Amino acid sequence: MSATTGTPLAPAAPRAGGGIGQSMRDSLVIARRNLIRMARIPEMIIFGLIQPIMFVVLFSYVFGGSMMIGGSTSPVEYRNFLMAGIFAQTVTFATAGAGAGIADDMHKGLIDRFRSLPMARGAVLTGRTLADLVQTTLTLLVLAVVALLVGWRTHENIGKVLGGFALLLLLGYAFSWIGALIGLSVRTPEAATSGGLIWLFPVTFISNAFVPTENMASWLQPIAEWNPFSATVQACRVLFGNPGVSPSDAWPMVHPVWASLIWSLLILVVFRTLAVSKYRQVAV
């Protein structure tokens, strides 16, 4: 009832939209917030670029010439073999940053403030992972330029090359949800960083990223060949036209593009579900 006119007040208009549409809008708002934060702290981006560039230079010039790829020890052949592995390692190592960022928001109470707002619960995590995806895309772009400078070349059409990078970004996005789950499960950002990296080293090194799997111990070869990381690396080599296509008859190595898609989507669905469920538990 209006105090001046005595007429009833109209009820407040409900918030426009809902469901998936509202969740997407909320996610984009959170993503924008994280991107602005990254822009204001440029060292986050700079340090994220330095590590993969160091890997490119060190592996190219330290191991190049001592690795036999396709019957040749040419440093150029090894660089072409190597880059798909470095690209994949870069997108997966962003997992630690995603976990640390979410753990930091939890530690500072920012999640509690988001909880008090009329927004979709999963939007906080989706927005964070989307912002990380943008940063990963920028890192890949710079890394590709560095790779070209040290001698890496593709030998397929632009469509296949872009398809290879799309698979890399899908893998990185899927792994960022593992980082989100870790960030929600630990108490400090430091623990999230450690927890996000410790399991990545065996995943990336027990693979075909840096050496051909046929050179590994017989019991280790199946593990490396069925590794989701290996599937994406193999798919990128095929799509880039780079050497190192494995003679293995393991299904992921014979059909690497399909294997990469299946693994990435499976990881994305499983860990997004677990992360959103965990978020709802800690944000009550």
Secondary structure as GFF3:
##gff-version 3
##sequence-region A 1 284
A	DSSP	alpha_helix	19	40	.	.	.	ID=ss1
A	DSSP	alpha_helix	42	58	.	.	.	ID=ss2
A	DSSP	pi_helix	59	63	.	.	.	ID=ss3
A	DSSP	alpha_helix	75	108	.	.	.	ID=ss4
A	DSSP	alpha_helix	110	115	.	.	.	ID=ss5
A	DSSP	alpha_helix	123	150	.	.	.	ID=ss6
A	DSSP	alpha_helix	158	185	.	.	.	ID=ss7
A	DSSP	alpha_helix	189	198	.	.	.	ID=ss8
A	DSSP	alpha_helix	200	205	.	.	.	ID=ss9
A	DSSP	three_ten_helix	213	215	.	.	.	ID=ss10
A	DSSP	alpha_helix	221	225	.	.	.	ID=ss11
A	DSSP	alpha_helix	228	240	.	.	.	ID=ss12
A	DSSP	alpha_helix	251	254	.	.	.	ID=ss13
A	DSSP	alpha_helix	256	282	.	.	.	ID=ss14
###
